[in-house]
Amino acid sequence: MNMTLTFVLALLPIIWLIIALTILKIPGFKACAIGMGIAYILAVFVWKMPLFDSITAVVEGAAPYTFSWLTTPGLWIILSAIIGGKIQGATFLKIFSIFKNTVFQLSKTIITIISIMASAKLMGYSGMISSIAMMFVSLTGSFYPLFAPLLGAIGTFVTGSGTSASVLFGGLQLETSVALNLNQSWIAASNTAGAITAKMISPQSIAVAVAAVNLQGKESVLLKGAIKYFILFLIIVGIFTYTGIQILF
C-alpha cells in the first residue's frame, strides 16, 4: 500500500476523535451516536454477527494485561478516603453514598477514558501509530529534531498518558536519532516534552477536567481554548530541540 495512503488511514481515528468532540455537542448528534451504539451492541451480542473476526488478527501477539490490585494507587486512595472519613466521624453508609454519587457523576468520563484507551491499544497493535511515526521520519529528514516533540504529542493525545506516549514512540525516537546521527538524549527528552505539552488537549484530560468542575458537555469549548497554547508550546519545544542539537552537538 502507498505510504501516504497508509499514513492518512492511520490518522483517521485521531481525526475522528477531534471531529467527535465538536459535532457530538450539537443537538441531534447525541441521539444518532446512541442509536449507532445500541445497533452495534445488538449486532454483536444479540444477533451474533461476526464483527470481531477481522479484529482477532490485529491483536494477535498482544501482551496480556495484568492488573495488580495491591500496587494500584487507586486502591490505596479509596482506602485512605474510607479511613479519613471514619476518622472524621462519617458512617460507612455516608461514605459509600458519596462514593456512589461520585461514580454516577463521573460515569460518562469513565466510559470516555475506557473507549479512548481501547482505541489507543488497537492503533498500537494494528501498526497505525508506527505508520504515523515513520511518515514523519521520511518527510522531515535532517529537520527531524524540529518535529520530534510532535510524535510525543500525538502519543499523549491518543492515549492520554505521557508514559504511554514514551512507550509508543520512545524506541522509534532512539532508532531514528541513531540513523540520523543525532543526540539520543535530546531526542528522547523532546519526545517527553512534547508528550507533556499535549496533556492540555488530550481527550482524557479534558474529560476528567470538565467532570471535576461539573461542566460536562463543554469539552469542545475547553479544547478550543487550550489548543492555541498547545501549538505555541509545541513550537517552542521543537525550536529549542533543533537549536540545541545544532549548537551543542
GROMACS elastic network, one bead per residue, 0.5 to 0.9 nm:
[ bonds ]
;  ai    aj funct       b0    kb
    1     4     6  0.86174   500
    1     5     6  0.70887   500
    1     6     6  0.66216   500
    2     5     6  0.52896   500
    2     6     6  0.62039   500
    2     7     6  0.87006   500
    3     7     6  0.61271   500
    3     8     6  0.86847   500
    3   131     6  0.80712   500
    3   135     6  0.73733   500
    4     7     6  0.50414   500
    4     8     6  0.62791   500
    4     9     6  0.86481   500
    4   135     6  0.75440   500
    5     8     6  0.51205   500
    5     9     6  0.61265   500
    5    10     6  0.85030   500
    6     9     6  0.51587   500
    6    10     6  0.60704   500
    6    11     6  0.86353   500
    6   128     6  0.81101   500
    6   131     6  0.67249   500
    6   132     6  0.82168   500
    6   135     6  0.89502   500
    7    10     6  0.51065   500
    7    11     6  0.62856   500
    7    12     6  0.89271   500
    7   128     6  0.77382   500
    7   131     6  0.57050   500
    7   132     6  0.53505   500
    7   133     6  0.86859   500
    7   134     6  0.85683   500
    7   135     6  0.64575   500
    8    11     6  0.51117   500
    8    12     6  0.64908   500
    8   132     6  0.81621   500
    9    12     6  0.52993   500
    9    13     6  0.82084   500
    9   128     6  0.79069   500
   10    13     6  0.70057   500
   10    14     6  0.82308   500
   10   123     6  0.77838   500
   10   127     6  0.81333   500
   10   129     6  0.69285   500
   10   130     6  0.87905   500
   10   131     6  0.65873   500
   10   132     6  0.63333   500
   11    14     6  0.54550   500
   11    15     6  0.61891   500
   11    16     6  0.86570   500
   11   128     6  0.75286   500
   11   129     6  0.84139   500
   11   131     6  0.89624   500
   11   132     6  0.69619   500
   12    16     6  0.59897   500
   12    17     6  0.85700   500
   13    16     6  0.50453   500
   13    17     6  0.62405   500
   13    18     6  0.88535   500
   13   119     6  0.78448   500
   13   123     6  0.81987   500
   13   158     6  0.89112   500
   14    17     6  0.50608   500
   14    18     6  0.64896   500
   14    19     6  0.87624   500
   14   154     6  0.87360   500
   14   157     6  0.83132   500
   14   158     6  0.69316   500
   15    18     6  0.52735   500
   15    19     6  0.62925   500
   15    20     6  0.85585   500
   16    19     6  0.50352   500
   16    20     6  0.58398   500
   16    21     6  0.85134   500
   17    20     6  0.50843   500
   17    21     6  0.62061   500
   17    22     6  0.88274   500
   17   116     6  0.88561   500
   17   158     6  0.88177   500
   17   203     6  0.81233   500
   18    21     6  0.53977   500
   18    22     6  0.67886   500
   18   203     6  0.86829   500
   18   220     6  0.89679   500
   19    22     6  0.53409   500
   19    23     6  0.61135   500
   19    24     6  0.81482   500
   20    23     6  0.53666   500
   20    24     6  0.54353   500
   20    25     6  0.82687   500
   21    24     6  0.60506   500
   21    25     6  0.71378   500
   21   203     6  0.81675   500
   21   219     6  0.67524   500
   21   220     6  0.56934   500
   21   223     6  0.85661   500
   22    25     6  0.59126   500
   22    26     6  0.76900   500
   22   219     6  0.80773   500
   22   220     6  0.53916   500
   22   221     6  0.86719   500
   23    26     6  0.54368   500
   23    27     6  0.88302   500
   23    29     6  0.69405   500
   23    30     6  0.88436   500
   23   220     6  0.88340   500
   24    27     6  0.76775   500
   24    28     6  0.82278   500
   24    29     6  0.52591   500
   24    30     6  0.56095   500
   24    33     6  0.78144   500
   25    28     6  0.86372   500
   25    29     6  0.71725   500
   25    30     6  0.71236   500
   25   217     6  0.65983   500
   25   218     6  0.81491   500
   25   219     6  0.85819   500
   25   220     6  0.77500   500
   26    29     6  0.58520   500
   26    30     6  0.74280   500
   27    30     6  0.66017   500
   27    31     6  0.80555   500
   28    31     6  0.54123   500
   28    32     6  0.64739   500
   28    33     6  0.88593   500
   29    33     6  0.61204   500
   29    34     6  0.85582   500
   30    33     6  0.50758   500
   30    34     6  0.61096   500
   30    35     6  0.84973   500
   31    34     6  0.51078   500
   31    35     6  0.60878   500
   31    36     6  0.86407   500
   32    35     6  0.50828   500
   32    36     6  0.62595   500
   32    37     6  0.86697   500
   33    36     6  0.51020   500
   33    37     6  0.61924   500
   33    38     6  0.86893   500
   34    37     6  0.50296   500
   34    38     6  0.62049   500
   34    39     6  0.85884   500
   35    38     6  0.51687   500
   35    39     6  0.61575   500
   35    40     6  0.86185   500
   36    39     6  0.50636   500
   36    40     6  0.61544   500
   36    41     6  0.87085   500
   37    40     6  0.51085   500
   37    41     6  0.62969   500
   37    42     6  0.86629   500
   38    41     6  0.51507   500
   38    42     6  0.61608   500
   38    43     6  0.85389   500
   39    42     6  0.51200   500
   39    43     6  0.60403   500
   39    44     6  0.86773   500
   40    43     6  0.50730   500
   40    44     6  0.62465   500
   40    45     6  0.84839   500
   41    44     6  0.53476   500
   41    45     6  0.57920   500
   41    46     6  0.73202   500
   41    47     6  0.89854   500
   42    45     6  0.55169   500
   42    47     6  0.61151   500
   42    48     6  0.80889   500
   42    49     6  0.89171   500
   43    46     6  0.59320   500
   43    48     6  0.61210   500
   43    49     6  0.55468   500
   43    50     6  0.86182   500
   43    51     6  0.80945   500
   44    47     6  0.60861   500
   44    49     6  0.52033   500
   44    50     6  0.69840   500
   44    51     6  0.65762   500
   44    52     6  0.82346   500
   45    48     6  0.53680   500
   45    49     6  0.77734   500
   46    49     6  0.81997   500
   48    51     6  0.84291   500
   49    52     6  0.84125   500
   50    53     6  0.57336   500
   50    54     6  0.86075   500
   51    54     6  0.70718   500
   51    55     6  0.79351   500
   52    55     6  0.50625   500
   52    56     6  0.63452   500
   53    56     6  0.55133   500
   53    57     6  0.75674   500
   54    57     6  0.60853   500
   54    58     6  0.71673   500
   55    58     6  0.51048   500
   55    59     6  0.66314   500
   55    60     6  0.89119   500
   55   122     6  0.86726   500
   56    59     6  0.56531   500
   56    60     6  0.64226   500
   57    60     6  0.54170   500
   57    61     6  0.89982   500
   57   126     6  0.89149   500
   58    61     6  0.86247   500
   58    62     6  0.88492   500
   58   122     6  0.75883   500
   58   125     6  0.62861   500
   58   126     6  0.52954   500
   58   127     6  0.87918   500
   59    62     6  0.55182   500
   59   121     6  0.87759   500
   59   122     6  0.71989   500
   59   125     6  0.56665   500
   59   126     6  0.70209   500
   60    63     6  0.88102   500
   60   125     6  0.81567   500
   61    64     6  0.89306   500
   61   125     6  0.84559   500
   62    65     6  0.89585   500
   62   125     6  0.68367   500
   67    71     6  0.89051   500
   67    72     6  0.80878   500
   68    71     6  0.56826   500
   68    72     6  0.62421   500
   69    72     6  0.53238   500
   69    73     6  0.86842   500
   69    74     6  0.88017   500
   69    75     6  0.69068   500
   70    73     6  0.82032   500
   70    75     6  0.71642   500
   70    76     6  0.80542   500
   71    74     6  0.88412   500
   71    75     6  0.80338   500
   71    76     6  0.84275   500
   72    75     6  0.57516   500
   72    76     6  0.71939   500
   73    76     6  0.53427   500
   73    77     6  0.61902   500
   73    78     6  0.87642   500
   74    77     6  0.50223   500
   74    78     6  0.62516   500
   74    79     6  0.86527   500
   75    78     6  0.52756   500
   75    79     6  0.62784   500
   75    80     6  0.86058   500
   76    80     6  0.59232   500
   76    81     6  0.84497   500
   77    80     6  0.50556   500
   77    81     6  0.61738   500
   77    82     6  0.87312   500
   78    81     6  0.50574   500
   78    82     6  0.63244   500
   78    83     6  0.87035   500
   79    82     6  0.51053   500
   79    83     6  0.61672   500
   79    84     6  0.84418   500
   80    83     6  0.50897   500
   80    84     6  0.58675   500
   80    85     6  0.83460   500
   81    84     6  0.50279   500
   81    85     6  0.59422   500
   81    86     6  0.85820   500
   81    95     6  0.84787   500
   82    85     6  0.50642   500
   82    86     6  0.62485   500
   82    87     6  0.86670   500
   82    90     6  0.89153   500
   82    92     6  0.79228   500
   82    95     6  0.67854   500
   82    96     6  0.86855   500
   83    86     6  0.51957   500
   83    87     6  0.62343   500
   83    88     6  0.87039   500
   84    87     6  0.51107   500
   84    88     6  0.62993   500
   84    89     6  0.87772   500
   84    90     6  0.87845   500
   85    88     6  0.51274   500
   85    89     6  0.63820   500
   85    90     6  0.52308   500
   85    91     6  0.76786   500
   85    92     6  0.83591   500
   85    94     6  0.89452   500
   85    95     6  0.67742   500
   86    90     6  0.51336   500
   86    91     6  0.65605   500
   86    92     6  0.75859   500
   86    95     6  0.84154   500
   87    90     6  0.74795   500
   90    93     6  0.81870   500
   90    94     6  0.62002   500
   90    95     6  0.65856   500
   91    94     6  0.51471   500
   91    95     6  0.62510   500
   91    96     6  0.86852   500
   92    95     6  0.50055   500
   92    96     6  0.60901   500
   92    97     6  0.83422   500
   93    96     6  0.53802   500
   93    97     6  0.59949   500
   93    98     6  0.86761   500
   94    97     6  0.50129   500
   94    98     6  0.62707   500
   94    99     6  0.85921   500
   95    98     6  0.52930   500
   95    99     6  0.62376   500
   95   100     6  0.87160   500
   96   100     6  0.59931   500
   96   101     6  0.85196   500
   97   100     6  0.51031   500
   97   101     6  0.62703   500
   97   102     6  0.86086   500
   98   101     6  0.51191   500
   98   102     6  0.61111   500
   98   103     6  0.86576   500
   99   102     6  0.50774   500
   99   103     6  0.62499   500
   99   104     6  0.87062   500
  100   103     6  0.51717   500
  100   104     6  0.62994   500
  100   105     6  0.86638   500
  101   104     6  0.51144   500
  101   105     6  0.61495   500
  101   106     6  0.86601   500
  102   105     6  0.50118   500
  102   106     6  0.61603   500
  102   107     6  0.83672   500
  103   106     6  0.51449   500
  103   107     6  0.57016   500
  103   110     6  0.85558   500
  104   107     6  0.50175   500
  104   108     6  0.81521   500
  105   108     6  0.75698   500
  105   109     6  0.83433   500
  105   211     6  0.72976   500
  105   212     6  0.89822   500
  105   214     6  0.81447   500
  106   109     6  0.50889   500
  106   110     6  0.60548   500
  106   111     6  0.86961   500
  106   208     6  0.81465   500
  106   211     6  0.62055   500
  106   212     6  0.82193   500
  107   110     6  0.50887   500
  107   111     6  0.63252   500
  107   112     6  0.86160   500
  108   111     6  0.51896   500
  108   112     6  0.61352   500
  108   113     6  0.87078   500
  108   207     6  0.85538   500
  108   211     6  0.85656   500
  108   216     6  0.86293   500
  109   113     6  0.61690   500
  109   114     6  0.85935   500
  109   204     6  0.80084   500
  109   207     6  0.56206   500
  109   208     6  0.63123   500
  109   210     6  0.88358   500
  109   211     6  0.67842   500
  109   216     6  0.87533   500
  110   113     6  0.52620   500
  110   114     6  0.61978   500
  110   115     6  0.85904   500
  110   207     6  0.87308   500
  110   208     6  0.86258   500
  111   114     6  0.51926   500
  111   115     6  0.60960   500
  111   116     6  0.86330   500
  112   115     6  0.52094   500
  112   116     6  0.62100   500
  112   117     6  0.86386   500
  112   203     6  0.83669   500
  112   204     6  0.72325   500
  112   207     6  0.72992   500
  113   116     6  0.51783   500
  113   117     6  0.61130   500
  113   118     6  0.85390   500
  113   159     6  0.89903   500
  113   160     6  0.84578   500
  113   203     6  0.81097   500
  113   204     6  0.56017   500
  113   205     6  0.89963   500
  113   207     6  0.77533   500
  113   208     6  0.86492   500
  114   117     6  0.52098   500
  114   118     6  0.61458   500
  114   119     6  0.86593   500
  115   118     6  0.51137   500
  115   119     6  0.62409   500
  115   120     6  0.86497   500
  116   119     6  0.50369   500
  116   120     6  0.61308   500
  116   121     6  0.86859   500
  116   158     6  0.70950   500
  116   159     6  0.67599   500
  116   160     6  0.82108   500
  116   203     6  0.79770   500
  116   204     6  0.74418   500
  117   121     6  0.62272   500
  117   122     6  0.86844   500
  117   158     6  0.78407   500
  117   159     6  0.58374   500
  117   160     6  0.79973   500
  117   204     6  0.89419   500
  118   121     6  0.51807   500
  118   122     6  0.63193   500
  118   123     6  0.86435   500
  118   159     6  0.89916   500
  119   122     6  0.51649   500
  119   123     6  0.61189   500
  119   124     6  0.85935   500
  119   158     6  0.79605   500
  119   159     6  0.83489   500
  120   123     6  0.50694   500
  120   124     6  0.61653   500
  120   125     6  0.86724   500
  120   129     6  0.86863   500
  120   155     6  0.87766   500
  120   158     6  0.58474   500
  120   159     6  0.55789   500
  121   124     6  0.50934   500
  121   125     6  0.61173   500
  121   126     6  0.84424   500
  121   159     6  0.83695   500
  122   125     6  0.51860   500
  122   126     6  0.58519   500
  122   127     6  0.84316   500
  122   128     6  0.84097   500
  123   126     6  0.53280   500
  123   127     6  0.62157   500
  123   128     6  0.50531   500
  123   129     6  0.58473   500
  123   130     6  0.88048   500
  123   158     6  0.89485   500
  124   127     6  0.54495   500
  124   128     6  0.62047   500
  124   129     6  0.54823   500
  124   130     6  0.74236   500
  124   168     6  0.74776   500
  125   128     6  0.77999   500
  125   129     6  0.85002   500
  126   129     6  0.80345   500
  126   130     6  0.88577   500
  127   130     6  0.52064   500
  127   131     6  0.61743   500
  127   132     6  0.87593   500
  128   131     6  0.50376   500
  128   132     6  0.62994   500
  128   133     6  0.86865   500
  129   132     6  0.52567   500
  129   133     6  0.63156   500
  129   134     6  0.87357   500
  129   154     6  0.89291   500
  129   155     6  0.80875   500
  129   168     6  0.75745   500
  129   169     6  0.84029   500
  130   133     6  0.50448   500
  130   134     6  0.60316   500
  130   135     6  0.85297   500
  130   168     6  0.82507   500
  130   169     6  0.80624   500
  130   172     6  0.83088   500
  131   134     6  0.52400   500
  131   135     6  0.62069   500
  131   136     6  0.88111   500
  132   135     6  0.53632   500
  132   136     6  0.66210   500
  132   137     6  0.89920   500
  132   151     6  0.85243   500
  133   136     6  0.52788   500
  133   137     6  0.64420   500
  133   138     6  0.89198   500
  133   151     6  0.66220   500
  133   169     6  0.77002   500
  133   172     6  0.78371   500
  134   138     6  0.62579   500
  134   139     6  0.86176   500
  134   172     6  0.84709   500
  135   138     6  0.52393   500
  135   139     6  0.61587   500
  135   140     6  0.86302   500
  136   139     6  0.51928   500
  136   140     6  0.60172   500
  136   141     6  0.84883   500
  136   144     6  0.79068   500
  136   147     6  0.78674   500
  136   148     6  0.85798   500
  136   151     6  0.82146   500
  137   140     6  0.55830   500
  137   141     6  0.61566   500
  137   144     6  0.65923   500
  137   147     6  0.89210   500
  137   148     6  0.87523   500
  137   176     6  0.74964   500
  138   141     6  0.59902   500
  138   144     6  0.89953   500
  139   143     6  0.89845   500
  139   144     6  0.84439   500
  140   143     6  0.52232   500
  140   144     6  0.50208   500
  140   145     6  0.86715   500
  140   146     6  0.84858   500
  140   147     6  0.74522   500
  141   144     6  0.54737   500
  141   180     6  0.78017   500
  142   145     6  0.75658   500
  142   180     6  0.69881   500
  143   146     6  0.56265   500
  143   147     6  0.71795   500
  143   148     6  0.89799   500
  143   242     6  0.74768   500
  144   147     6  0.52904   500
  144   148     6  0.58357   500
  144   176     6  0.87290   500
  144   177     6  0.87053   500
  144   180     6  0.86171   500
  144   242     6  0.80603   500
  145   149     6  0.76956   500
  145   177     6  0.86431   500
  145   182     6  0.83074   500
  145   186     6  0.85369   500
  145   187     6  0.66108   500
  145   190     6  0.79599   500
  145   238     6  0.67768   500
  145   239     6  0.83179   500
  145   241     6  0.59787   500
  145   243     6  0.87182   500
  145   245     6  0.78037   500
  146   149     6  0.73677   500
  146   150     6  0.85527   500
  146   235     6  0.82576   500
  146   237     6  0.81462   500
  146   239     6  0.58332   500
  146   240     6  0.81080   500
  146   241     6  0.63807   500
  146   243     6  0.84367   500
  147   150     6  0.53916   500
  147   151     6  0.73388   500
  147   235     6  0.87427   500
  147   238     6  0.59671   500
  147   239     6  0.87944   500
  147   241     6  0.89641   500
  147   242     6  0.85497   500
  148   151     6  0.56602   500
  148   152     6  0.72346   500
  148   173     6  0.75317   500
  148   187     6  0.67068   500
  148   188     6  0.86172   500
  148   190     6  0.63184   500
  148   191     6  0.60906   500
  148   194     6  0.78931   500
  148   238     6  0.70697   500
  148   241     6  0.83651   500
  149   152     6  0.52708   500
  149   153     6  0.62747   500
  149   154     6  0.87910   500
  149   187     6  0.81371   500
  149   188     6  0.89668   500
  149   189     6  0.85326   500
  149   192     6  0.73358   500
  149   193     6  0.64584   500
  149   195     6  0.71188   500
  149   197     6  0.88441   500
  149   234     6  0.69357   500
  149   235     6  0.88174   500
  149   237     6  0.69207   500
  149   238     6  0.60725   500
  149   241     6  0.83868   500
  150   154     6  0.61681   500
  150   155     6  0.86116   500
  150   190     6  0.87553   500
  150   191     6  0.74531   500
  150   194     6  0.58881   500
  150   195     6  0.79182   500
  150   198     6  0.88465   500
  150   234     6  0.71618   500
  150   238     6  0.80001   500
  151   154     6  0.51137   500
  151   155     6  0.62884   500
  151   156     6  0.87862   500
  151   165     6  0.82245   500
  151   169     6  0.69554   500
  151   173     6  0.86852   500
  151   191     6  0.65782   500
  151   194     6  0.72798   500
  151   195     6  0.78285   500
  152   155     6  0.50484   500
  152   156     6  0.63354   500
  152   157     6  0.86090   500
  152   162     6  0.76916   500
  152   165     6  0.55862   500
  152   166     6  0.67773   500
  152   168     6  0.84691   500
  152   169     6  0.67358   500
  152   170     6  0.84044   500
  152   190     6  0.77440   500
  152   192     6  0.61222   500
  152   193     6  0.74326   500
  152   196     6  0.80110   500
  152   197     6  0.87583   500
  152   198     6  0.79806   500
  153   156     6  0.52200   500
  153   157     6  0.60811   500
  153   158     6  0.86533   500
  153   162     6  0.83987   500
  153   165     6  0.75818   500
  153   191     6  0.75525   500
  153   192     6  0.83444   500
  153   193     6  0.82182   500
  153   196     6  0.72435   500
  153   197     6  0.66396   500
  153   199     6  0.79599   500
  153   202     6  0.89693   500
  153   234     6  0.82307   500
  154   157     6  0.50136   500
  154   158     6  0.61904   500
  154   159     6  0.85604   500
  154   165     6  0.76567   500
  154   194     6  0.83822   500
  154   195     6  0.73886   500
  154   198     6  0.74607   500
  155   158     6  0.53476   500
  155   159     6  0.60716   500
  155   160     6  0.77339   500
  155   161     6  0.77271   500
  155   162     6  0.75121   500
  155   164     6  0.70495   500
  155   166     6  0.76038   500
  155   167     6  0.88651   500
  155   168     6  0.67125   500
  155   169     6  0.72998   500
  155   195     6  0.67080   500
  155   198     6  0.85448   500
  156   159     6  0.51367   500
  156   161     6  0.50810   500
  156   162     6  0.53890   500
  156   163     6  0.81885   500
  156   164     6  0.70487   500
  156   165     6  0.51694   500
  156   166     6  0.86147   500
  156   194     6  0.84150   500
  156   195     6  0.52404   500
  156   196     6  0.74707   500
  156   197     6  0.86543   500
  156   198     6  0.59378   500
  156   199     6  0.64171   500
  156   201     6  0.88898   500
  156   202     6  0.64965   500
  157   160     6  0.55059   500
  157   161     6  0.78827   500
  157   165     6  0.85429   500
  157   195     6  0.80193   500
  157   198     6  0.60353   500
  157   199     6  0.69678   500
  157   200     6  0.89003   500
  157   201     6  0.67113   500
  157   203     6  0.67859   500
  157   204     6  0.82387   500
  158   161     6  0.83072   500
  158   165     6  0.83800   500
  158   202     6  0.70986   500
  158   203     6  0.78678   500
  158   204     6  0.87548   500
  159   162     6  0.80999   500
  159   164     6  0.64830   500
  159   165     6  0.70183   500
  159   202     6  0.78440   500
  159   203     6  0.86947   500
  159   204     6  0.78380   500
  160   163     6  0.90000   500
  160   164     6  0.78139   500
  160   165     6  0.82397   500
  160   198     6  0.84698   500
  160   199     6  0.66995   500
  160   201     6  0.89650   500
  160   202     6  0.53863   500
  160   203     6  0.68769   500
  160   204     6  0.53485   500
  160   205     6  0.65381   500
  161   164     6  0.51312   500
  161   165     6  0.62282   500
  161   166     6  0.87050   500
  161   195     6  0.77714   500
  161   196     6  0.83768   500
  161   199     6  0.74781   500
  161   202     6  0.84599   500
  161   204     6  0.86732   500
  161   205     6  0.89662   500
  162   166     6  0.62922   500
  162   167     6  0.86957   500
  162   192     6  0.67877   500
  162   193     6  0.88689   500
  162   194     6  0.87415   500
  162   195     6  0.50830   500
  162   196     6  0.58372   500
  162   198     6  0.84457   500
  162   199     6  0.75561   500
  163   166     6  0.51390   500
  163   167     6  0.63289   500
  163   168     6  0.87043   500
  163   192     6  0.82177   500
  163   195     6  0.82938   500
  164   168     6  0.60814   500
  164   169     6  0.86168   500
  165   168     6  0.50396   500
  165   169     6  0.60842   500
  165   170     6  0.75632   500
  165   191     6  0.80468   500
  165   192     6  0.77548   500
  165   195     6  0.63139   500
  166   169     6  0.53807   500
  166   171     6  0.81637   500
  166   188     6  0.82954   500
  166   191     6  0.68866   500
  166   192     6  0.64408   500
  166   195     6  0.76629   500
  167   170     6  0.54844   500
  167   171     6  0.73725   500
  168   171     6  0.74814   500
  168   172     6  0.80394   500
  169   172     6  0.51763   500
  169   173     6  0.59790   500
  169   174     6  0.86469   500
  169   191     6  0.76304   500
  170   173     6  0.51724   500
  170   174     6  0.63299   500
  170   175     6  0.87205   500
  170   188     6  0.64523   500
  170   191     6  0.72250   500
  170   192     6  0.86403   500
  171   174     6  0.52359   500
  171   175     6  0.61884   500
  171   176     6  0.85443   500
  171   188     6  0.88203   500
  172   175     6  0.51284   500
  172   176     6  0.60056   500
  172   177     6  0.84899   500
  173   176     6  0.51631   500
  173   177     6  0.61071   500
  173   178     6  0.87111   500
  173   184     6  0.78945   500
  173   187     6  0.64121   500
  173   188     6  0.62771   500
  173   191     6  0.75074   500
  174   177     6  0.51003   500
  174   178     6  0.63339   500
  174   179     6  0.86939   500
  174   183     6  0.88877   500
  174   184     6  0.56864   500
  174   185     6  0.82826   500
  174   187     6  0.70483   500
  174   188     6  0.65615   500
  175   178     6  0.52284   500
  175   179     6  0.62247   500
  175   180     6  0.86750   500
  175   184     6  0.85157   500
  176   180     6  0.60525   500
  176   181     6  0.82617   500
  176   182     6  0.81261   500
  176   184     6  0.87221   500
  176   187     6  0.88773   500
  177   180     6  0.51974   500
  177   181     6  0.57427   500
  177   183     6  0.63608   500
  177   184     6  0.55330   500
  177   187     6  0.66675   500
  177   188     6  0.87372   500
  178   182     6  0.60893   500
  178   183     6  0.77179   500
  178   184     6  0.69546   500
  179   182     6  0.77738   500
  181   184     6  0.85548   500
  182   185     6  0.89053   500
  182   186     6  0.82092   500
  182   187     6  0.75905   500
  182   245     6  0.74126   500
  182   249     6  0.80064   500
  183   186     6  0.56152   500
  183   187     6  0.64947   500
  183   188     6  0.88079   500
  183   245     6  0.69138   500
  183   249     6  0.71327   500
  184   187     6  0.52293   500
  184   188     6  0.60532   500
  184   189     6  0.84449   500
  185   188     6  0.51998   500
  185   189     6  0.60084   500
  185   190     6  0.85116   500
  186   189     6  0.50238   500
  186   190     6  0.60240   500
  186   191     6  0.86446   500
  186   241     6  0.68703   500
  186   244     6  0.82704   500
  186   245     6  0.72208   500
  187   190     6  0.50373   500
  187   191     6  0.63498   500
  187   192     6  0.88610   500
  187   241     6  0.75585   500
  187   245     6  0.88554   500
  188   191     6  0.51877   500
  188   192     6  0.65886   500
  188   193     6  0.87984   500
  189   192     6  0.51294   500
  189   193     6  0.61347   500
  189   194     6  0.85921   500
  189   241     6  0.87835   500
  190   194     6  0.60209   500
  190   195     6  0.83870   500
  190   237     6  0.71465   500
  190   238     6  0.75566   500
  190   241     6  0.64796   500
  191   194     6  0.52223   500
  191   195     6  0.61104   500
  191   196     6  0.87091   500
  192   196     6  0.61882   500
  192   197     6  0.85758   500
  193   196     6  0.52293   500
  193   197     6  0.62169   500
  193   198     6  0.88066   500
  193   234     6  0.84684   500
  193   237     6  0.70917   500
  194   197     6  0.50195   500
  194   198     6  0.63439   500
  194   233     6  0.85661   500
  194   234     6  0.63255   500
  194   237     6  0.71346   500
  194   238     6  0.83240   500
  195   198     6  0.53177   500
  195   199     6  0.68249   500
  196   199     6  0.54236   500
  196   200     6  0.81531   500
  197   200     6  0.65832   500
  197   201     6  0.83817   500
  197   230     6  0.62670   500
  197   231     6  0.88811   500
  197   233     6  0.67611   500
  197   234     6  0.66435   500
  197   237     6  0.89191   500
  198   201     6  0.55054   500
  198   202     6  0.61203   500
  198   227     6  0.89565   500
  198   230     6  0.64750   500
  198   234     6  0.82367   500
  199   202     6  0.50784   500
  199   203     6  0.86202   500
  199   204     6  0.85903   500
  199   205     6  0.64361   500
  199   206     6  0.86426   500
  199   230     6  0.87906   500
  200   203     6  0.86751   500
  200   205     6  0.67417   500
  200   206     6  0.72708   500
  200   223     6  0.80723   500
  200   226     6  0.63931   500
  200   227     6  0.77291   500
  200   229     6  0.86796   500
  200   230     6  0.69521   500
  201   204     6  0.85027   500
  201   205     6  0.71056   500
  201   206     6  0.66717   500
  201   222     6  0.83821   500
  201   223     6  0.58752   500
  201   224     6  0.88677   500
  201   226     6  0.63942   500
  201   227     6  0.62803   500
  201   230     6  0.72365   500
  202   205     6  0.52401   500
  202   206     6  0.62091   500
  202   207     6  0.85528   500
  202   223     6  0.85577   500
  203   206     6  0.50505   500
  203   207     6  0.59495   500
  203   208     6  0.85675   500
  203   219     6  0.81789   500
  203   223     6  0.83694   500
  204   207     6  0.50430   500
  204   208     6  0.62036   500
  204   209     6  0.85267   500
  205   208     6  0.51932   500
  205   209     6  0.60408   500
  205   210     6  0.87035   500
  206   210     6  0.61756   500
  206   211     6  0.84714   500
  206   219     6  0.62152   500
  206   220     6  0.89125   500
  206   222     6  0.71038   500
  206   223     6  0.72896   500
  207   210     6  0.55164   500
  207   211     6  0.62104   500
  207   212     6  0.86341   500
  207   216     6  0.78723   500
  207   219     6  0.67176   500
  208   211     6  0.51605   500
  208   212     6  0.60579   500
  208   213     6  0.88816   500
  209   212     6  0.51676   500
  209   213     6  0.66152   500
  209   214     6  0.85330   500
  209   215     6  0.83158   500
  209   219     6  0.87744   500
  210   213     6  0.54577   500
  210   214     6  0.58389   500
  210   216     6  0.54202   500
  210   217     6  0.78776   500
  210   218     6  0.68773   500
  210   219     6  0.67115   500
  210   222     6  0.82492   500
  211   215     6  0.60201   500
  211   216     6  0.57662   500
  212   215     6  0.77801   500
  213   216     6  0.83848   500
  215   218     6  0.58314   500
  215   219     6  0.81201   500
  216   219     6  0.70134   500
  217   220     6  0.77626   500
  217   221     6  0.87310   500
  218   221     6  0.52635   500
  218   222     6  0.64169   500
  218   223     6  0.87526   500
  219   222     6  0.52139   500
  219   223     6  0.61498   500
  219   224     6  0.86106   500
  220   223     6  0.50107   500
  220   224     6  0.60570   500
  220   225     6  0.86103   500
  221   224     6  0.51730   500
  221   225     6  0.63146   500
  221   226     6  0.87398   500
  222   225     6  0.51726   500
  222   226     6  0.61677   500
  222   227     6  0.85702   500
  223   226     6  0.51960   500
  223   227     6  0.58885   500
  224   227     6  0.56321   500
  224   228     6  0.75500   500
  225   228     6  0.67525   500
  225   229     6  0.79450   500
  226   229     6  0.55384   500
  226   230     6  0.63073   500
  226   231     6  0.89212   500
  227   231     6  0.62083   500
  227   232     6  0.86316   500
  228   231     6  0.52289   500
  228   232     6  0.63040   500
  228   233     6  0.87574   500
  229   232     6  0.50270   500
  229   233     6  0.61264   500
  229   234     6  0.84370   500
  230   233     6  0.52917   500
  230   234     6  0.60063   500
  230   235     6  0.85841   500
  231   234     6  0.51180   500
  231   235     6  0.61715   500
  231   236     6  0.86817   500
  232   235     6  0.53005   500
  232   236     6  0.63642   500
  232   237     6  0.88075   500
  233   236     6  0.50573   500
  233   237     6  0.61856   500
  233   238     6  0.85833   500
  234   237     6  0.51435   500
  234   238     6  0.61138   500
  234   239     6  0.86316   500
  235   238     6  0.50834   500
  235   239     6  0.61394   500
  235   240     6  0.84796   500
  236   239     6  0.52577   500
  236   240     6  0.60400   500
  236   241     6  0.85638   500
  237   240     6  0.50781   500
  237   241     6  0.60751   500
  237   242     6  0.86131   500
  238   241     6  0.51820   500
  238   242     6  0.61721   500
  238   243     6  0.85075   500
  239   242     6  0.52122   500
  239   243     6  0.59243   500
  239   244     6  0.82528   500
  240   243     6  0.52659   500
  240   244     6  0.58182   500
  240   245     6  0.85047   500
  241   244     6  0.51907   500
  241   245     6  0.61929   500
  241   246     6  0.86174   500
  242   245     6  0.54148   500
  242   246     6  0.62595   500
  242   247     6  0.87278   500
  243   246     6  0.51479   500
  243   247     6  0.60856   500
  243   248     6  0.83555   500
  244   247     6  0.52919   500
  244   248     6  0.57223   500
  244   249     6  0.76654   500
  245   248     6  0.54573   500
  245   249     6  0.52330   500
  246   249     6  0.57833   500
